[in-house]
Amino acid sequence: MDSDFIDIDQTCELTGLSRGGLAQLRFRGEGPPFYAITPRKIRYRETEVVEWMASKRRQSTADSALAG
């Protein structure tokens, strides 16, 4: 079961985000779902990260989600 979970570094590698960028997304509630095992131990489910990335798919930079 532990293999379902990945740590911050693995999540960064999977998404291409930096640790700081991932932390900002967590802070703003805009990133993939995460599990705070302890205040300093954050884990992600790989399948949820992939689903989150897929939800960010866009056809054009003019898509409404990127405007603003």
Secondary structure by P-SEA (a helix, b strand, c coil): cccccccaaaaaaaccccaaaaaaaaaaccccccccccccbbbbcaaaaaaaaaaacccccccccccc
